[in-house]
Amino acid sequence: MAEHNFTDDNFDEEVLKSKLPVLVDFFAEWCGPCKMMGPVIDELAREYDGKWKIGKCDVDASGATAQKYGVQSIPTLIVFKDGKEVDRMMGFQSKDVLMKKLEA
């Protein structure tokens, strides 16, 4: 399964009510570092399928969600467990760094 697409409309259901832990990449199409982050998110979504729900939330298309979580710079990656934010990273993150976070 490729990454999930989180939006204002499905965020509560897909992220906050998820039985699996969730990694959300808040991004924008025009953002250079976000474009670099994309393939990393795709790989992790495939490798952790069934263990994690991993996807993206476009801050331009889903501004209410980005604002709710105080996303001021992108990319911002937020880890949710049991509907609560438990970790946050800003800027490009390497696959190794993200794997360590997911395994912790």
Contacts in CASP RR format, 6 or more apart in sequence:
PFRMAT RR
TARGET T0000
AUTHOR 0000-0000-0000
METHOD contacts of the structure
MODEL  1
MAEHNFTDDNFDEEVLKSKLPVLVDFFAEWCGPCKMMGPVIDELAREYDG
KWKIGKCDVDASGATAQKYGVQSIPTLIVFKDGKEVDRMMGFQSKDVLMK
KLEA
1 45 0 8 1.000
1 46 0 8 1.000
1 49 0 8 1.000
2 42 0 8 1.000
2 45 0 8 1.000
2 46 0 8 1.000
3 25 0 8 1.000
3 41 0 8 1.000
3 42 0 8 1.000
3 45 0 8 1.000
3 54 0 8 1.000
3 55 0 8 1.000
3 56 0 8 1.000
4 14 0 8 1.000
4 45 0 8 1.000
4 53 0 8 1.000
4 54 0 8 1.000
4 55 0 8 1.000
4 56 0 8 1.000
5 55 0 8 1.000
5 56 0 8 1.000
5 57 0 8 1.000
5 58 0 8 1.000
6 14 0 8 1.000
6 15 0 8 1.000
6 24 0 8 1.000
6 55 0 8 1.000
6 56 0 8 1.000
6 57 0 8 1.000
6 62 0 8 1.000
6 65 0 8 1.000
7 57 0 8 1.000
7 58 0 8 1.000
7 61 0 8 1.000
7 62 0 8 1.000
7 65 0 8 1.000
8 61 0 8 1.000
8 62 0 8 1.000
8 63 0 8 1.000
8 64 0 8 1.000
8 65 0 8 1.000
11 57 0 8 1.000
11 62 0 8 1.000
11 65 0 8 1.000
14 22 0 8 1.000
14 53 0 8 1.000
15 22 0 8 1.000
15 24 0 8 1.000
15 53 0 8 1.000
15 80 0 8 1.000
15 83 0 8 1.000
16 80 0 8 1.000
16 83 0 8 1.000
17 83 0 8 1.000
18 53 0 8 1.000
18 80 0 8 1.000
18 83 0 8 1.000
20 50 0 8 1.000
20 51 0 8 1.000
20 52 0 8 1.000
20 53 0 8 1.000
21 52 0 8 1.000
21 53 0 8 1.000
21 79 0 8 1.000
21 80 0 8 1.000
21 81 0 8 1.000
21 102 0 8 1.000
22 52 0 8 1.000
22 53 0 8 1.000
22 54 0 8 1.000
22 55 0 8 1.000
22 79 0 8 1.000
22 80 0 8 1.000
22 81 0 8 1.000
22 83 0 8 1.000
23 41 0 8 1.000
23 44 0 8 1.000
23 52 0 8 1.000
23 53 0 8 1.000
23 54 0 8 1.000
23 55 0 8 1.000
23 77 0 8 1.000
23 78 0 8 1.000
23 79 0 8 1.000
23 80 0 8 1.000
23 98 0 8 1.000
23 101 0 8 1.000
23 102 0 8 1.000
24 55 0 8 1.000
24 56 0 8 1.000
24 57 0 8 1.000
24 77 0 8 1.000
24 78 0 8 1.000
24 79 0 8 1.000
24 80 0 8 1.000
25 34 0 8 1.000
25 37 0 8 1.000
25 38 0 8 1.000
25 41 0 8 1.000
25 54 0 8 1.000
25 55 0 8 1.000
25 56 0 8 1.000
25 57 0 8 1.000
25 75 0 8 1.000
25 76 0 8 1.000
25 77 0 8 1.000
26 56 0 8 1.000
26 57 0 8 1.000
26 59 0 8 1.000
26 66 0 8 1.000
26 69 0 8 1.000
26 71 0 8 1.000
26 74 0 8 1.000
26 75 0 8 1.000
26 76 0 8 1.000
26 77 0 8 1.000
26 78 0 8 1.000
27 34 0 8 1.000
27 37 0 8 1.000
27 38 0 8 1.000
27 56 0 8 1.000
27 57 0 8 1.000
27 58 0 8 1.000
27 59 0 8 1.000
27 74 0 8 1.000
27 75 0 8 1.000
28 34 0 8 1.000
28 58 0 8 1.000
28 59 0 8 1.000
28 60 0 8 1.000
28 74 0 8 1.000
29 58 0 8 1.000
29 60 0 8 1.000
31 74 0 8 1.000
31 75 0 8 1.000
33 74 0 8 1.000
33 75 0 8 1.000
33 91 0 8 1.000
33 92 0 8 1.000
34 74 0 8 1.000
34 75 0 8 1.000
36 92 0 8 1.000
37 75 0 8 1.000
37 77 0 8 1.000
37 91 0 8 1.000
37 92 0 8 1.000
37 93 0 8 1.000
38 56 0 8 1.000
40 93 0 8 1.000
40 94 0 8 1.000
40 95 0 8 1.000
40 98 0 8 1.000
41 54 0 8 1.000
41 55 0 8 1.000
41 56 0 8 1.000
43 95 0 8 1.000
44 52 0 8 1.000
44 54 0 8 1.000
44 95 0 8 1.000
44 98 0 8 1.000
44 99 0 8 1.000
44 102 0 8 1.000
45 54 0 8 1.000
45 55 0 8 1.000
48 54 0 8 1.000
48 102 0 8 1.000
51 102 0 8 1.000
52 102 0 8 1.000
57 65 0 8 1.000
57 66 0 8 1.000
59 66 0 8 1.000
59 71 0 8 1.000
59 74 0 8 1.000
69 78 0 8 1.000
69 85 0 8 1.000
71 78 0 8 1.000
73 90 0 8 1.000
73 91 0 8 1.000
74 91 0 8 1.000
75 90 0 8 1.000
75 91 0 8 1.000
75 92 0 8 1.000
75 93 0 8 1.000
76 88 0 8 1.000
76 89 0 8 1.000
76 90 0 8 1.000
76 91 0 8 1.000
77 88 0 8 1.000
77 89 0 8 1.000
77 90 0 8 1.000
77 91 0 8 1.000
77 93 0 8 1.000
77 98 0 8 1.000
78 85 0 8 1.000
78 87 0 8 1.000
78 88 0 8 1.000
79 85 0 8 1.000
79 86 0 8 1.000
79 87 0 8 1.000
79 88 0 8 1.000
79 101 0 8 1.000
80 86 0 8 1.000
87 101 0 8 1.000
89 97 0 8 1.000
89 98 0 8 1.000
89 101 0 8 1.000
END
